[in-house]
């Protein structure tokens, strides 16, 4: 995944992590019909290979990264679905990658054990 993300960074000049998340298709999009009102899902407009790898990374990070795990617990307590928590974890991973690549420093967790 890192090679594809680095190539994406070389191809496009992102101003902030929000622009990266939008390019990857990791922003919520409202899906409404007569039956379902106010439901959201990921826009999925980005490169599917990167999204698939972020999806797998987010699932494994739930148990290994304290920041993402605490975010998941907070969202589930707020009555969000597991898929919404997974989408938020994917966005958080994209933001972590953006920060690490732009600042050229390794990621350090905000949670202290």
Order of alpha helices (4+ residues) and beta strands (2+ residues): alpha-alpha-beta-beta-alpha-alpha-alpha
